[in-house]
């Protein structure tokens, strides 16, 4: 049987001669093809009824030899490829692990802070000719002088009966002029008697105005407008000469105003405002430079009341006079100077200023109309907060540092109340050495 299969034996030289065997099989009934295999060769026979043709293929020893691993019964080249593949896979896993380790490393730094109030107050000079001083600005000072008179009523009244009074229009429809002396009586339709305060003469077919007052004090003299007869004339003349009023008679109700200090103060303040409005209208004729803001001011204002405290009057007058002025100043330059003054108050270079208002508060401290100069008082306030763009808070400042080093570095900054440092993965004890993997978050305490 060994001669038939001629299997290779380990250790036997491959070049040892092996006999070649051929067989002939004849099948008579049906044509058939049959393949016979052996370790030495494979033969295919095609057979008819009488004859069979032998097809001989190359023997096993004539084919390329493949080395077999005796332990695994697997060709040795397969084992080599497998080892190479496993080595490559292991190297890939290691490389991916290293990349993942450095890629997913991260440090999160959260900083909580309190805003620090800061403010600046300073004076700036405005004049038509600027100087080398940093707080001197070119501007414009314009002044005008004006005056005004205003009437005011007392806010307090007391009960004090008086004589009602008013004015009448006396008509003369007779054929001759009519003269009336002072104290001439006029009788209302309701029977209330009034007397002329002054004499009057009325031409023919004409009229004249005369002031009258009630004959007796009291509220009875407060009557509505109407027609008045003259009792001193006969009945025929009374129809031709008579008086008429188009307004009611007042003043008999017993109410009279009493001037108080509050009345005078309010009247003087209102009078100053009125003077200021008049002065502003006059000052608008002067052109203000583009980009300038204007402050209006009153200079040497005098407001004099014609009444004194305690005077019993229905109304009193306040005469106001003075000089009005305005100061035009360069708004942008002054605002920038105010911002700079506040920024110098920042605790450190790591802070920035957030201003409380959009613009500083500016008031007129003094003005010299003759020299055409003024002193302005400027006040600006804000809050100092950490600037995330400052060098001290850049991620590169924390590369490779431990948690304790980061805490010490940030907590030393003024205004910082709390710092939280978190590393990912949790087992690392230092921040990554790549700035992009370090996150710094700044929060404002409420």
matplotlib code that plots the C-alpha trace (Angstrom):
import matplotlib.pyplot as plt

x = [0.0, 2.9, 4.0, 0.7, 0.4, 4.0, 3.4, 6.3, 8.1, 9.5, 13.3, 13.2, 15.0, 12.6, 14.9, 14.7, 13.5, 9.9, 8.5, 5.6, 2.6, -0.1, -3.2, -5.8, -9.4, -11.9, -15.6, -17.7, -21.3, -21.5, -19.2, -17.9, -15.2, -13.5, -10.8, -8.3, -6.2, -3.2, -0.4, 1.8, -0.5, -4.0, -5.3, -8.6, -9.9, -12.5, -14.0, -16.3, -17.7, -14.5, -11.7, -10.7, -8.5, -6.2, -5.7, -2.6, -2.2, 1.1, 1.9, 2.1, 5.9, 5.8, 3.7, 5.1, 5.9, 4.2, 5.9, 3.6, 3.8, 3.8, 2.3, -0.6, -0.9, -1.1, 1.1, 4.1, 3.4, -0.1, 1.4, 3.8, 1.0, -1.0, 1.9, 2.4, -1.2, -1.3, 1.8, 0.3, -3.0, -1.2, 0.9, -2.3, -4.1, -1.1, -0.9, -4.7, -4.5, -1.7, -3.6, -6.8, -4.9, -3.5, -6.7, -9.1, -6.9, -8.6, -8.5, -11.6, -10.9, -13.9, -13.3, -15.9, -15.3, -16.9, -17.1, -14.9, -16.5, -14.2, -14.8, -13.0, -13.9, -11.8, -12.1, -11.5, -11.0, -12.8, -11.5, -11.2, -7.5, -6.3, -3.0, -0.6, -2.5, -4.1, -7.3, -7.6, -10.0, -10.8, -14.4, -16.7, -18.2, -21.0, -23.0, -26.1, -27.9, -31.7, -34.6, -38.2, -41.3, -43.9, -47.1, -47.8, -50.7, -50.3, -51.0, -52.7, -55.9, -57.7, -61.3, -61.5, -64.6, -64.0, -65.9, -66.6, -65.4, -65.2, -65.7, -68.8, -69.3, -71.5, -73.6, -75.1, -78.0, -79.3, -79.1, -76.4, -73.1, -73.4, -70.9, -70.7, -68.8, -66.9, -69.2, -72.0, -74.4, -75.0, -77.7, -77.7, -80.7, -80.6, -80.6, -76.9, -75.5, -72.1, -70.3, -68.0, -64.4, -63.5, -65.4, -66.2, -67.8, -69.7, -70.2, -73.5, -74.2, -71.0, -69.7, -67.0, -65.5, -65.7, -64.4, -66.9, -66.9, -69.7, -71.2, -70.9, -68.3, -69.3, -70.1, -73.4, -71.3, -70.1, -72.7, -72.7, -72.4, -75.6, -77.2, -76.9, -79.1, -78.1, -80.5, -79.4, -81.0, -84.7, -86.7, -86.5, -82.7, -82.1, -83.4, -80.9, -77.8, -77.0, -74.1, -73.3, -70.8, -69.5, -67.7, -68.9, -68.0, -65.6, -63.7, -66.6, -66.4, -64.0, -61.0, -57.6, -54.2, -51.4, -47.8, -45.5, -41.8, -42.6, -44.6, -41.7, -39.1, -41.2, -42.0, -38.3, -37.3, -40.0, -38.8, -35.2, -36.4, -38.3, -35.2, -33.1, -35.5, -35.4, -31.6, -31.4, -33.5, -31.2, -28.1, -29.3, -28.3, -24.7, -23.5, -22.2, -19.2, -20.1, -19.8, -19.9, -22.4, -23.7, -24.2, -26.4, -25.8, -27.0, -24.6, -25.5, -29.2, -31.4, -35.1, -36.8, -40.4, -42.7, -44.4, -43.1, -43.9, -47.3, -48.6, -52.3, -52.6, -54.4, -51.2, -47.5, -44.8, -41.3, -38.7, -35.7, -32.5, -29.2, -26.6, -27.2, -24.3, -23.5, -20.4, -19.8, -17.2, -15.8, -18.0, -15.9, -12.6, -14.1, -15.7, -12.4, -10.6, -13.2, -12.9, -9.1, -9.3, -11.5, -9.4, -6.3, -8.3, -8.3, -6.8, -4.5, -3.7, -5.8, -9.0, -11.2, -13.7, -17.5, -19.1, -22.3, -23.7, -23.2, -21.8, -20.1, -21.9, -20.8, -21.7, -20.6, -18.4, -17.5, -17.6, -15.7, -17.6, -14.9, -12.1, -14.5, -13.5, -15.2, -14.4, -16.4, -16.7, -16.7, -17.7, -17.4, -18.0, -17.8, -16.9, -13.6, -13.9, -11.4, -10.6, -10.6, -8.2, -5.5, -2.2, -2.7, -5.9, -4.7, -4.7, -0.9, -0.2, -1.5, 0.1, 1.6, 0.7, -0.8, -4.1, -2.5, -0.3, -3.4, -5.4, -2.6, -1.9, -5.6, -6.6, -3.9, -5.8, -7.9, -11.6, -11.4, -13.7, -13.6, -11.7, -12.6, -10.1, -11.2, -8.9, -10.1, -9.4, -9.7, -6.4, -4.1, -2.6, -1.5, -3.0, -2.4, 0.5, -1.7, -3.5, -6.5, -7.2, -7.4, -10.7, -11.0, -14.4, -15.0, -18.3, -19.7, -21.1, -24.7]
y = [0.0, 2.3, 1.7, 2.7, 6.0, 6.8, 9.3, 11.6, 10.7, 13.5, 13.6, 11.9, 13.9, 15.4, 14.5, 10.7, 8.9, 7.7, 5.3, 6.5, 4.2, 4.1, 2.1, 1.2, 0.6, -0.7, -0.4, -2.0, -1.0, 2.8, 5.6, 7.1, 9.4, 8.4, 10.2, 8.3, 10.3, 9.3, 11.1, 10.5, 11.4, 11.8, 10.1, 10.7, 7.8, 8.1, 4.8, 3.4, 0.0, -1.5, 1.0, 3.5, 6.4, 7.3, 11.0, 11.5, 14.7, 15.8, 13.8, 15.2, 15.4, 17.3, 20.2, 23.1, 21.9, 23.7, 23.4, 22.0, 22.8, 19.4, 20.9, 22.8, 20.9, 24.4, 25.6, 27.5, 30.6, 30.9, 31.1, 33.8, 36.0, 35.5, 36.6, 39.7, 40.6, 40.2, 42.3, 45.0, 44.9, 45.2, 48.2, 49.8, 49.4, 50.9, 53.9, 54.5, 54.2, 56.8, 59.2, 58.7, 59.3, 62.7, 63.6, 63.1, 64.7, 67.9, 70.4, 72.5, 75.6, 77.5, 80.9, 82.7, 86.4, 89.5, 92.8, 95.4, 99.0, 101.7, 105.4, 108.5, 112.2, 115.0, 118.5, 119.6, 123.1, 124.3, 127.4, 128.7, 128.1, 124.7, 124.1, 121.3, 120.1, 116.7, 117.9, 121.1, 121.0, 123.4, 124.6, 127.6, 129.8, 132.1, 134.5, 136.8, 139.1, 139.2, 139.9, 138.9, 139.6, 137.1, 137.2, 134.5, 133.9, 132.9, 129.3, 130.2, 132.1, 133.3, 134.4, 138.2, 139.9, 142.5, 144.7, 143.1, 145.0, 145.0, 147.2, 148.5, 149.9, 153.0, 153.8, 157.2, 157.0, 160.5, 163.7, 165.4, 164.4, 162.8, 163.3, 161.0, 161.8, 159.4, 157.5, 157.6, 154.7, 151.8, 149.3, 145.7, 143.9, 141.9, 145.1, 145.1, 148.7, 149.6, 152.9, 154.4, 154.5, 157.4, 160.2, 159.6, 161.6, 159.8, 161.6, 161.4, 158.1, 156.7, 154.6, 154.7, 152.3, 152.9, 150.9, 150.1, 148.6, 147.2, 149.7, 147.1, 144.3, 140.7, 137.8, 139.5, 141.7, 138.7, 138.8, 137.6, 139.9, 142.0, 145.4, 148.3, 151.4, 154.7, 155.7, 159.3, 159.9, 160.3, 157.4, 158.7, 159.2, 155.8, 154.2, 156.2, 156.1, 152.8, 150.4, 146.8, 144.3, 141.4, 139.8, 138.9, 141.1, 139.4, 140.0, 140.1, 136.4, 137.2, 135.2, 136.8, 135.4, 135.4, 135.3, 132.6, 132.0, 128.9, 131.0, 133.3, 130.5, 128.7, 131.9, 132.7, 129.2, 129.3, 132.7, 131.4, 128.6, 131.0, 133.2, 130.1, 129.2, 132.8, 132.7, 129.4, 130.6, 133.6, 131.4, 129.1, 131.8, 130.9, 127.9, 125.0, 123.0, 119.6, 116.8, 119.1, 118.9, 121.9, 122.8, 125.8, 127.9, 131.1, 133.8, 136.4, 135.7, 137.9, 137.1, 139.9, 139.5, 142.6, 140.9, 140.0, 137.1, 137.7, 140.2, 139.8, 140.1, 138.3, 138.1, 139.3, 139.9, 138.5, 140.4, 138.2, 139.4, 137.9, 136.6, 133.3, 131.3, 128.0, 125.9, 123.8, 121.0, 118.2, 115.2, 112.4, 113.7, 114.3, 110.9, 109.2, 111.1, 110.0, 106.3, 106.5, 107.9, 105.0, 102.4, 103.6, 102.5, 98.8, 96.6, 94.7, 94.4, 91.3, 93.3, 95.2, 97.9, 97.6, 101.0, 101.5, 104.1, 104.9, 108.4, 110.1, 112.7, 116.2, 119.4, 123.0, 123.8, 127.5, 129.8, 133.0, 135.0, 137.6, 135.0, 132.8, 129.7, 127.2, 124.3, 121.1, 118.4, 114.9, 111.7, 108.2, 104.9, 101.2, 97.7, 95.9, 92.3, 89.7, 89.9, 86.5, 87.8, 88.7, 86.8, 85.5, 83.6, 82.1, 78.3, 78.3, 79.6, 76.4, 73.7, 70.9, 72.4, 70.5, 71.3, 72.9, 75.2, 76.3, 77.1, 79.1, 81.0, 82.1, 82.6, 85.2, 87.5, 90.2, 89.6, 85.8, 84.1, 80.5, 78.2, 74.7, 72.6, 69.3, 66.9, 64.3, 61.4, 61.7, 59.8, 62.4, 64.9, 67.6, 69.8, 68.8, 70.4, 71.4, 74.8, 73.7, 71.0, 73.5, 75.3, 78.5, 79.7, 82.9, 83.5, 86.5, 86.1, 87.5]
z = [0.0, 0.7, -2.8, -4.1, -2.2, -1.7, 1.2, 2.1, 5.4, 7.6, 7.1, 3.8, 1.1, -1.4, -4.3, -3.6, -6.7, -6.6, -9.2, -11.3, -11.5, -14.2, -14.1, -16.8, -15.8, -18.4, -17.9, -20.6, -19.9, -19.6, -20.5, -17.3, -16.1, -12.9, -10.9, -8.8, -6.3, -4.4, -2.5, -5.5, -8.5, -9.6, -12.8, -14.6, -16.7, -19.5, -20.4, -23.0, -23.4, -24.7, -24.2, -21.5, -22.0, -19.2, -18.4, -16.1, -14.0, -12.4, -9.3, -5.8, -6.0, -9.2, -7.5, -5.4, -1.9, 1.1, 4.6, 7.2, 10.9, 12.7, 15.9, 14.4, 11.1, 9.5, 6.7, 8.0, 5.7, 7.3, 10.7, 9.6, 8.2, 11.3, 13.5, 11.3, 11.5, 15.3, 15.7, 13.5, 15.4, 18.8, 17.6, 16.3, 19.6, 21.5, 19.1, 19.4, 23.1, 23.3, 21.0, 23.0, 26.2, 25.1, 23.1, 26.0, 28.6, 29.8, 32.6, 33.5, 35.6, 37.0, 38.6, 40.7, 41.4, 43.0, 41.1, 42.7, 42.8, 41.3, 40.7, 39.6, 40.3, 38.7, 37.4, 33.8, 32.5, 29.3, 27.5, 24.0, 24.0, 25.2, 27.1, 27.5, 30.5, 30.0, 31.8, 29.7, 26.7, 24.0, 24.2, 24.1, 26.8, 25.7, 27.9, 27.6, 30.1, 30.3, 32.8, 33.2, 35.4, 36.6, 38.7, 41.3, 43.7, 47.4, 48.2, 51.5, 52.1, 55.2, 55.9, 55.7, 54.4, 51.8, 49.3, 46.0, 43.1, 39.3, 36.2, 34.5, 31.0, 31.3, 28.2, 27.3, 24.8, 25.7, 23.9, 26.1, 27.7, 31.1, 33.9, 36.9, 40.1, 42.3, 44.7, 42.1, 43.0, 40.7, 41.6, 40.4, 39.2, 42.5, 44.5, 45.5, 45.7, 44.2, 44.0, 41.4, 42.5, 40.2, 38.2, 34.6, 31.7, 28.9, 25.5, 23.7, 22.1, 23.6, 26.5, 29.2, 31.7, 35.4, 38.3, 41.1, 44.5, 46.7, 49.2, 52.0, 52.5, 52.4, 50.2, 49.1, 46.7, 44.8, 42.0, 38.4, 35.4, 34.6, 34.2, 36.7, 37.0, 38.4, 41.2, 41.2, 37.7, 37.1, 35.7, 32.1, 32.2, 33.9, 30.7, 28.6, 30.9, 32.6, 33.4, 32.2, 33.4, 31.3, 34.3, 37.8, 40.8, 43.2, 46.4, 48.9, 50.0, 52.7, 51.3, 51.0, 50.2, 52.6, 51.3, 52.8, 52.5, 50.5, 48.1, 47.6, 47.2, 44.7, 42.8, 42.6, 41.5, 38.7, 37.7, 37.4, 35.2, 33.1, 32.8, 31.9, 29.1, 27.7, 27.9, 26.1, 23.3, 22.9, 23.1, 20.4, 17.9, 18.6, 16.7, 18.8, 17.4, 15.9, 18.4, 21.5, 24.3, 26.1, 29.8, 30.6, 33.6, 35.3, 36.5, 39.1, 39.0, 41.2, 41.8, 43.8, 45.2, 45.5, 48.5, 51.9, 54.1, 55.8, 53.2, 52.5, 48.7, 45.9, 43.8, 43.9, 41.4, 41.1, 39.0, 37.8, 36.1, 35.5, 33.0, 31.2, 29.9, 28.3, 28.1, 25.0, 25.6, 23.4, 24.5, 23.1, 24.5, 27.9, 28.0, 27.0, 29.8, 32.3, 31.2, 31.4, 35.0, 36.1, 34.3, 36.3, 39.4, 38.3, 41.0, 38.6, 34.9, 34.9, 35.5, 33.1, 33.9, 33.3, 33.6, 35.5, 33.1, 29.5, 30.2, 33.1, 35.3, 34.3, 36.2, 36.0, 39.0, 38.1, 35.1, 34.3, 31.7, 31.4, 30.7, 28.8, 30.7, 32.9, 35.3, 34.9, 37.6, 36.2, 38.0, 36.5, 38.2, 37.3, 38.4, 38.0, 36.9, 35.6, 32.0, 30.4, 27.7, 30.3, 30.2, 33.7, 32.7, 29.4, 29.2, 28.4, 31.9, 33.5, 31.2, 33.2, 36.5, 39.4, 40.9, 43.9, 41.7, 39.7, 42.8, 44.4, 41.2, 40.6, 44.3, 44.6, 42.2, 44.0, 43.7, 43.2, 45.7, 44.6, 42.2, 41.0, 39.1, 37.5, 35.5, 33.0, 33.2, 36.9, 37.6, 36.0, 38.5, 36.2, 33.5, 29.9, 28.1, 25.2, 25.7, 23.7, 26.3, 29.1, 29.6, 31.8, 32.8, 34.7, 36.5, 38.3, 41.8, 42.0]

ax = plt.figure().add_subplot(projection="3d")
ax.plot(x, y, z, "-o")
ax.set_aspect("equal")
plt.show()
